[in-house]
Amino acid sequence: MNFGKVAVLMGGSSAEREISLMSGGGVLAALKSQGIDAQAFDPSQRDLVELKREGFARCFIALHGRHGEDGTVQGALELLGIPYTGSGVMASALAIDKVMTKRLWLADGLPTPRYVVLGAGEYTPAHTRAVPDTLGLPLIVKPPHEGSSIGVTKVVGYSQMQAAVDLAARYDADVLCEEFIDGEEVTCPVIGEGASARALPVVRIVAPEGAYDYQNKYFTDDVKYLVPSGLPAAEEQEIQRIVLAAYRSLGCRGWGRADLMIRAADRRAFLLEMNTSPGMTGHSLVPKSAAAAGLGYEQLCVQLLSAARLDSGRGDV
């Protein structure tokens, strides 16, 4: 397939810039290895209108977080008429907001941990100390518009609440406080769209002392990623069913990756979030899952690029 001139959007201005550069570098090398005329493009360094001026035919979005995964770049590409990989404007905007995502999933009867949102002006000791009374301890505090575990704290006592809220508030106007699910962490990618979307193999994550944080995610080899997951077949199938429903609920397309916790007490799976522009680094989980399904990194990148389109459904203009 002749893709024409392809821009790999990478870097950007979000807190996940460093990870995006790693993802984009991997995608760029993969596409070039397949004879595709792919070039790096950093929207924080260049105006997006240059994509049109320079004749780029489509974009592979390897941006993470704000101004890349939140519908803003997708909207700009819609106006420019340049097809792009991954979800469209609405699904991207919904999925980047963990609170809106949870509301939609709960409306559709999908399992996600209980939560409390603290808005601007509600970071006072009185408000923060009341949260554990509702959710219990331990609990998780996080900024609802960030990824890669940025600004996330596991709170085990009342005395930690204020510092955890203050940290999350550095990244977001709202702070999401979430019930802690004690159990195993898993992730499950999806590729495709609508009825044809399919869930890839589940990856089970085993982190040192359960600390699957920013450092362990990207800069150490201490985390074990088990794929095949080793879960009972029925359990894996149920996770894939839930993830597909969650993906379709948000209106995602192209690809995505859901993160979940399996509660040890009853083996029930709970959805945490949906990533609409997942990582593609050497530590990333979509490539590991795809490989287990017989889809190599280069083949995966080409397949995702081939599905690039606009919200209107046009594959090219």
C-alpha positions in Angstrom: 0.0 0.0 0.0 1.3 3.4 -1.0 1.0 5.6 2.1 2.6 8.6 0.7 4.6 10.9 2.9 3.9 10.0 6.6 4.5 12.2 9.6 5.2 10.4 12.9 3.9 12.9 15.5 6.1 12.6 18.6 7.4 14.7 21.5 4.8 17.3 22.1 4.4 19.4 25.2 2.8 17.1 27.8 4.3 15.6 30.9 4.8 12.4 28.9 7.0 14.1 26.3 10.1 11.9 27.1 8.0 8.7 26.6 6.5 10.0 23.4 9.9 10.6 21.9 10.8 7.0 22.7 7.6 5.7 21.2 7.9 7.8 18.1 11.5 6.8 17.6 10.5 3.2 17.6 7.6 3.7 15.2 9.7 5.9 12.9 12.4 3.2 12.6 9.7 0.5 12.0 8.0 2.3 9.2 11.2 3.2 7.5 12.3 -0.4 7.7 9.2 -1.2 5.6 10.1 1.2 2.9 7.6 3.9 4.0 8.5 7.6 3.6 8.2 8.4 7.3 9.5 11.5 9.0 9.6 12.7 12.6 7.4 15.7 13.4 7.3 17.4 16.8 4.2 19.6 17.3 5.9 21.5 20.1 8.6 22.6 17.7 6.7 23.1 14.5 3.3 24.4 13.5 0.8 21.7 12.5 0.0 23.7 9.3 3.4 22.7 8.0 2.0 19.2 7.6 -0.3 20.4 4.9 2.3 22.7 3.3 4.9 19.9 3.1 2.5 17.4 1.6 2.1 14.8 4.3 -0.5 12.3 3.4 -1.2 10.8 6.8 0.0 10.9 10.4 1.0 8.3 12.9 0.2 9.7 16.3 2.8 8.7 18.8 2.0 11.5 21.2 0.9 10.8 24.8 -1.1 12.9 27.2 -2.4 16.4 26.7 -2.3 18.0 23.3 -1.7 14.7 21.6 -4.0 12.1 23.1 -6.9 14.3 24.1 -8.6 15.1 20.9 -6.9 18.5 20.2 -4.3 17.2 17.7 -7.0 15.0 16.2 -9.3 18.0 15.7 -6.5 20.0 14.1 -5.8 17.1 11.7 -9.5 16.9 10.9 -9.5 20.6 9.9 -6.3 20.0 7.8 -7.9 16.9 6.2 -5.0 14.7 7.0 -5.9 11.1 8.1 -4.4 9.9 11.4 -4.0 6.8 13.4 -6.1 6.0 16.5 -9.3 7.3 17.9 -11.2 10.4 16.7 -11.8 13.6 18.4 -14.7 12.6 20.8 -13.3 9.3 21.9 -9.9 10.8 22.5 -11.3 13.6 24.5 -13.4 11.2 26.6 -10.7 8.6 27.2 -8.1 11.2 28.4 -10.5 12.3 31.1 -10.6 9.4 33.6 -13.6 10.9 35.4 -15.7 11.2 32.2 -14.6 7.7 31.2 -15.7 6.2 34.6 -19.1 7.9 34.3 -19.6 6.5 30.9 -18.5 3.0 31.8 -20.7 3.0 34.9 -23.7 4.1 32.8 -23.0 1.1 30.6 -22.8 -1.3 33.5 -19.0 -1.8 33.3 -16.9 -2.4 36.4 -14.6 0.4 37.6 -13.5 1.3 41.1 -15.5 3.7 43.2 -14.2 7.3 43.2 -14.4 10.8 44.6 -13.5 13.9 42.7 -12.0 16.9 44.4 -12.4 20.1 42.4 -10.3 23.3 42.6 -11.0 24.9 46.0 -11.7 21.5 47.6 -8.1 20.6 48.4 -8.6 21.7 52.0 -7.7 19.4 54.9 -11.5 19.0 55.7 -12.2 17.8 52.2 -9.2 15.6 51.8 -9.5 13.9 55.2 -13.1 13.0 54.4 -12.2 11.0 51.3 -10.9 7.9 53.1 -14.1 7.8 55.1 -15.9 7.2 51.8 -13.5 5.0 49.9 -11.6 3.3 52.7 -7.8 2.8 52.9 -5.6 2.3 51.1 -6.7 4.4 48.1 -5.3 5.9 45.0 -4.9 9.7 44.3 -4.2 10.8 40.7 -4.6 13.6 38.2 -7.4 12.5 35.9 -5.8 13.8 32.7 -2.3 12.4 33.0 -0.8 8.9 32.2 2.3 6.9 32.8 1.6 7.0 36.6 2.6 10.7 36.7 1.3 12.4 39.9 -0.1 9.1 41.3 0.1 8.2 45.0 -1.0 5.2 46.9 -2.3 6.6 50.2 -2.2 4.2 53.2 -3.1 6.6 56.0 -5.0 9.9 56.6 -1.8 11.8 57.2 -0.7 11.1 53.5 -3.8 12.5 51.9 -3.0 16.2 51.7 0.5 15.6 50.2 -1.0 13.2 47.6 -3.8 15.7 46.7 -1.2 18.5 46.4 1.0 16.4 44.1 -1.9 15.5 41.8 -3.1 19.1 41.7 0.2 20.2 40.2 -0.9 18.4 37.0 -4.7 19.0 37.0 -7.4 21.3 38.2 -9.4 18.3 39.5 -8.0 15.4 41.6 -9.4 11.9 41.2 -9.4 9.7 44.4 -10.1 6.1 43.6 -10.9 3.0 45.6 -7.8 0.7 45.8 -8.3 -2.7 44.3 -6.0 -5.2 46.0 -4.9 -7.8 43.5 -3.1 -8.3 40.1 -2.6 -5.6 37.5 -3.3 -6.5 33.9 -3.6 -4.8 30.6 -5.3 -5.7 27.4 -4.9 -4.0 24.0 -7.5 -3.8 21.3 -7.1 -3.2 17.6 -9.8 -2.4 15.0 -13.1 -0.7 15.1 -16.7 -1.4 16.0 -17.9 -5.0 15.5 -14.5 -6.0 13.9 -12.4 -4.8 16.9 -10.6 -7.6 18.6 -8.8 -7.9 21.9 -5.2 -9.1 21.9 -3.8 -11.3 24.6 -3.9 -10.1 28.2 -0.6 -9.1 29.8 -0.1 -9.7 33.5 2.2 -7.2 35.2 4.4 -8.2 38.1 6.2 -5.2 39.6 8.7 -5.2 42.4 6.7 -4.7 45.7 3.7 -3.8 43.5 5.4 -0.5 42.5 4.4 -0.2 38.8 5.4 3.5 38.8 7.0 5.8 36.2 10.5 4.6 36.8 9.7 0.9 36.7 7.5 1.3 33.7 10.1 2.8 31.4 13.6 2.8 32.9 14.3 -0.5 34.6 14.0 -4.2 33.7 12.7 -5.2 37.1 9.0 -5.5 36.1 7.9 -8.9 34.6 5.3 -8.8 31.8 3.7 -12.2 31.5 2.1 -13.0 28.1 0.6 -15.5 27.9 -0.8 -14.2 31.2 -1.1 -17.5 33.0 -4.6 -16.6 34.0 -7.4 -19.3 33.7 -8.8 -19.2 30.2 -12.3 -18.2 31.3 -10.8 -15.3 33.3 -8.8 -14.0 30.4 -11.8 -14.3 28.1 -13.9 -12.3 30.5 -11.3 -9.6 30.7 -11.2 -9.4 26.9 -15.0 -9.2 26.8 -15.0 -6.3 29.3 -12.2 -4.5 27.5 -13.9 -4.7 24.1 -17.1 -3.4 25.7 -15.2 -0.5 27.3 -13.4 0.3 24.0 -16.7 0.4 22.1 -18.4 2.3 24.9 -16.0 5.2 24.4 -16.2 5.0 20.6 -12.5 4.2 20.2 -11.1 3.1 16.8 -7.7 2.0 15.4 -6.2 0.8 18.6 -6.2 1.2 22.4 -5.1 -0.4 25.6 -7.2 -0.8 28.8 -5.6 -1.2 32.2 -7.4 -3.2 34.8 -7.0 -4.7 38.3 -8.2 -8.2 39.3 -9.4 -8.1 42.8 -7.8 -11.0 44.7 -10.8 -11.5 47.0 -13.2 -12.6 44.3 -11.2 -12.4 41.0 -13.4 -9.7 39.7 -11.8 -7.3 37.1 -12.1 -3.5 37.4 -11.3 -1.1 34.5 -8.9 1.7 35.4 -8.5 3.6 32.2 -8.3 3.4 28.4 -5.2 4.6 26.6 -6.0 5.7 23.0 -2.4 6.4 22.0 -0.5 3.6 23.9 3.2 3.5 24.4 5.4 1.9 21.7 8.7 1.9 23.6 10.9 -1.1 24.4 9.0 -1.6 27.6 5.5 -1.0 26.2 2.8 -3.5 26.5 0.9 -3.4 23.1 3.9 -4.6 21.2 4.4 -7.4 23.7 0.8 -8.5 23.5 0.8 -8.2 19.7 3.9 -10.4 19.5 2.2 -13.1 21.5 -0.6 -12.9 18.9 1.9 -13.3 16.1 2.0 -9.7 15.1 5.6 -8.2 15.0 6.4 -4.6 15.9 6.9 -3.5 12.3 3.8 -5.3 11.1 1.8 -3.8 13.9 2.9 -0.2 13.0 2.1 -0.8 9.3 -1.3 -2.2 10.2 -2.1 0.8 12.5 -1.0 3.2 9.8 -3.2 1.5 7.2 -6.2 2.1 9.3 -5.5 5.9 9.5 -8.6 8.0 8.7 -10.7 11.0 9.5 -13.8 11.1 11.6 -15.8 11.5 8.4 -14.6 8.0 7.5 -12.4 9.1 4.6 -9.1 7.3 4.4 -7.5 9.9 2.2 -8.4 13.3 0.7 
